[in-house]
Structures are given as structure tokens and as C-alpha cells.
Amino acid sequence: MNWTMFDTWIVIVGALGAMACALPGCFLVLRRMSMMGDAISHAVLPGLAMAFLITASRTSVTMFIGAAIAGVLTAVFTQWVSKFGMVDRGAAMGIVFTTLFALGLLLIVQAADHVDLDPGCVLYGAIELTPLDTIRLFSRWDVPRASLVVGGALVMNILFVLLLFKELRISSFDPELATTVGVNATLMHYLLMTVVAITTVAAFESVGSIIVIAMLIVPPATAFLLTQRLVAMIVLSVVFALISAVVGHLGAITVPRWFGFEDTRTAGMMSATAGLLFLVVWLFKLVQNRFQTQAEIPESETSAHVSPDT
């Protein structure tokens, strides 16, 4: 295995994106809205297409604004369909994101003759190519642009959690109680959805929606198996996201060679690593709970089948 600076930057970009997603993902898991990240990551597609069709420009700022608006509208439409349509929230997510995703594909087909807008890029990203697109900082260092984008999203999410931790915690566990103590639970919901949308848009160009979906859900769910304390859950989810990124890229450049292949997509391997970590923790908790259950059986019950020595 020949490790180069390219590999280092790939891991850095993947880790920054994974950790940025894991932070808001904790509150999605607690609110039982994990699939909202999936919905938003797919629904940004019409935002990208509309941004190009309206402005005839593929600049990052234009695409970012269009995709962010589409992401926020996904959360708003889901809430409306669930509330006014009186359907389950999960069904509302499915209705909204499949409709918007299909609309995005139609718009991309419409724009295909004019510009290369590939939905596959949105889904899988191009994390292996991120070290090639660099920005010179302080006239000295060439830094991948993607690292600055996802790094900015990570900083934004850290500040969001730190500044609104109390409000996020109480509105996630008990929205009605949050309202009674003066916390606007509806506002916190839409703020969280906005952060998820911005994080998704910031990450999908480089790491793709595969990593975004996986890291929004899997590291927080893994951490939730190990602790019931919110602070610990947030810290563990970030750690699991970091491990998934590092081990995932190592696996992408080493594991395929065991089977005669050159390598595989880093985004897919990072996501698979996150799933493997969840499986290991789940099995650990399963065994731990079984031993605890056996230890808690009263001695009288365990000795009930033994004849007394008289």
C-alpha cells in the first residue's frame, strides 16, 4: 500500500464531512426522524437543476443556494403533508422526497443538452478527486476546496449545538414541555432541518449523498446503543464518524486487492465501515444484556431445581 498526500486529503475531507453530518444526526435520531436526512439529500436535486435553469450558471454559490432552498422546502412540505394530510410522518417523507427527486431528474434531463449535470455525482460524490481542486491559503498552502466547505459546515454545526444545546435537548425529548418553558419547538425543528439541509448540500458535492445519509444516521445510532446521555452520545457519534472515514479509506485501497481488484469507491467503503461498527456495537450490547439478564436472576430461582441436602 502506497500512502500519499492525496490519501491524507481524502481522509481529511471524508472525516470532516462525516463528523459534520453526525452532529445534527444525533438530534434526528432522538426525534425519530433519521430518514429526513435521506429525504433532503435526494430532494436537493431539483434545487440544483432549477438553479442552473434560472441562472444558466454552474457556480458553487448558485448551486448551493438552490440546493439549500430545496432542502429546507423538503422539511416544510413534509411537515405540511403530515399535519394537514393527516398521514404518518414517515409516509410524508416518502411522498415528498420521491416526488422532488423525480422532478429533479426530469429537470436534469431537460438541461442535459446544455450542461453536464450528472445525478450520479450527487449520489456517489467524487471524494477521490477532491485533492485536485485546491485553493491557495495565505499564498503558501494549497488546500482542497472541499475541505474548506465541509470544514465550514462542521464549524457551523459545532456552534449550532453549543449555542442551542439546551433548546435542542428539551425540544427533542419533549416538545410540549419545551413550549411550556418558553422554547419554540417549531422554530427549533425548522432550524435543525435548515442545518441538515445546509450540511447535506455542503457535503454532497465532494463526498456524495451516500456518505451524507450514512453519517447522519449510523454513527448517532451506534452511539445511542452505548449511552443514554446526550453529551456522551454526541461525542461518541463524532468519534465513530471519524473512525468510519479513516478505516473506510484504508479498506477501499486494501481490501479489494485481496480479491484481485485494484480498489473501490471510498464513499461506499466509508459507509460500509460505519455499518460494520454499528453491527459490532450491537452484537456487543446483545451479549452484554444477555449476561446481565442471567446475573440478575434471583438465586432462589436458580436453586429451585436443586434438591436440598438433608
N, C-alpha and C positions, 0 to 999 in steps of 0.2 A: 504494500500500500504506500503510494507516494502522496504524502500530505503537503499541500501547497498553500499559499496565501489565499488562493481562490477558495479552497475548502474552509479556511478560517472565516472568511467573509460570508460564505454561505451559511455556516453555523450561526454566526452573529445575527444575520438577518432573520433566519428561522427562529432563533431563540427570542429575539426582540418581538417578532410577530406573535409567537406562541404565548409569551408572558403578557403581552398587551391584550390578547383575547381572553386569557384565563381570569383576569381581574373582574371584568363585568360578567363573565360566565358564572362566577360564584353566585351572584345575585339572581341570574336567570335560573340556575338550578334550584335555589331556595324558593323562588316564585313558581316553580314547576312550569317554566317557560323555556326549557332548553332548546326546543325546536324553533324558537323565534330567531336564533342565530342562523339556522338553516334557511328559514324563510327570507330573511333580509339579504343573505349572501346570494341567493338566487334572484331576488327581486330587484337588485341593483342593475341588472342587465338592461331593462328599458330606460333607466336613467342615463346609462352610458350612450345608448343609441339616440335618445332624444337630444342629449347634449350635443352630439355631433350633427344631427339633422337640423337643429336650430341655429347653431353657431358655425357649422362647417369647419370646425377646428377639433383637433385631437390633443390639444394641450392638456397637461395634467390637471391644471386648475379647473378647466371647463368640465372634464370628465369627473373630477372629484365632486364638484358641486352637483352635477346631475345625478350621480350615483347616491350621494348623501341624501338628496331630496327624495329619491325613490325609496331609500331605506327607511327614512322617517315615515313616509306615507304608508309603507307596509305595516308599520306598527299601528298607525292611526286607523287604517282600513280594517285591520284585524280586530281592533277594539270595537269599531263600529259594527262590524258584521256579528261579532259575538254578543254585543249588548242589544242592538236593535233587531238583529235577525234571530235572536234567541237560540243560537246554536252553540255547541261546545267550542271552547277556545282552540282546542287542537284542530277541529274541523275548520274553524275560521282561518287559522294559519294556512291550512292546506288549500282552501279556496283562494285566498289572496295571493299566496306566493306562486302557485301554479299558473294562475291567470296572468300575473305580472311577468313571470318568466316566459310564458308563451308569447305574450305581447312583445317582450324584448327580442325573442328570436325572430319574430316577424319583422320587427323594425331593423334588425341587423341584416336580414335578407334584403330588405329594401335599400339599405345603404351599402351592400356588398360591392356594387359596381363602382362605387366612388372611393372606398377606403377599406383597408384591411382591418375589420373588426371581427375577431375570432372569439366565439363563445368558449372555445377550449382554453384560451388564455385565461379567461375569468375563472374557469373551473379548476385548472391544474397549476396556473401560475407559471413563472419562469425563474424560480429561485436559483437555478444553476447559472443563469445569465446575469444575475444582479451585480456581480463584481465588475462587469464590463461597462456599466453605466455609472460613471463616477462624477463627483463634484469636488473641486479643489477647495479645501478649507485653509484659511489663513496663508494662502499662497505656498503651502508646504505639503499638505497631506491630501491624497486622492482617496475619497471616501465614497463607497457606493451610495447613490441617491436613495435607494430603497432602505438602507439602514437609517438614514435621517428621517424618512417618512414614518416607518414603523416605530423608530425610537421616539419620535414626537408623539405618536399615538400612545406609547407606553407611559411617557411622562404625563400626558393628559389624563390617562386613566388612573395613575397613582394619585394625582392631585384630586381627581373626582372622588375617589374612595376616601382619601384622607379628610377632605373638606366636608363631605356629606355622609360620613360613616354612620353617625347616629341616625340620620334621617333614612338612609338606605336600609339600615338594620331593622328599625321598627316598622317601616312600610313593607319590608319583605316578609316579616314574620306575622304581622297583624295590621293590615291596612286600616281596619276600623279603629283600632286603638291609636294608630298614628293620627287619624283625623281628629280624635277627641283631644289629643295633646297638642294640637296646632300644627301638625305636619301634613302638608298637602300630598296625600298618597298618589293622587292622579298626576300631579306635577312630577313627582319622583319617578313614576312609571315612564312618563314620556322623556324625562331626562335620561333615564337608563337606556331606553330604546334609541335615543339620539346618539348616545355614546357607543352603543353596539353598532349602529349604522356607520358612524364615522370610523370606528375601529375596523369594521369589515371592509370599507372602501379603501382605507389606508393600507390594509394588508393584502387584499386580493390580487393587486397588480403584480406583486413580487412573489408571494407565497401561494396564491390561489385560494379559492373557496374551500378546497379540501382541508387544508390546514386550519382555516378560519373556523369551519364547522366543528372539526375535531377538537381544537383547543378551547373553543367556547364551552364545550360540554364535558369532554373526557377528563382533563385534569381536575376541574372542580368536583366532578362526580367521584373521582378516585379519592380526593382529599376528604370528601364528605363521608366516605366509608371509615376513615380513620379518626375523625374527631367531630364533635358536636359544637365546638366553639368556633365562632365566625372568624376571629382573627387568625387562629391556627389553620382554619380551612383555607383562608386567602393565601397565607404564606406557603402552605403545602401545595396548593394548586399551582402557584408560580414556580415552585421547585420542580414539580412533576412536568410542567410545560418546558422548563429549561432542559431537564434530563431527556425528554422526548426529542427535542431538537438536536441535541448533541449526539445521542445514541442513534437517532434516526438517520443522520447523515453518515455516520460511521457504518451503519448497516447497509445504506444504499451503495456504498463503494466497496464493501467487502463481501456481504452475504451472497449477491448474485454470482460472484466468481466461484463460490462453492458448487454451483450448478452449471458452470460453463458459460455464464453470461458476463458481459463487461461491467454493467452497472444498472441501476434502475432510477426511477424518479425519486428525488429526495423528499418532495412533498408527501408522496404516498407512504414512504417509509417512516417519516416522522409521525404521521397519523397512525400508522400501524403500531409503532412503538408506544404511543400513548394508549392505544387499546390493549397492548400487551401488559403495560404497567397496571392498568385497571384490572385485568384478569389476575395478575399476581396478587394484588392487594385484596381482591375479592376472595380468592382462594385462601389467603392468609386469615382474613376475617371469618371465613366459614369454618376453618379448622379451630381458630381461637374460640369462637362461640360454642362449638361442639364440646371442647374441653371444659369451658366454663359451665356449660349445662350439666355435664357429668359431675363436676366438682360440687355443684350446688344441690345435688340430690341428697336428701336427708339420710343420715347414717341408719336410721331406723328402717327406711325403705330398702336400703341395700342389704341389710342383715335380716330382712323379714323372711327370706327363704332358707336361712341357716338355722338348723335345729339347735336349741340351747344345750349346753353341756351340763347335764345334771348328774 
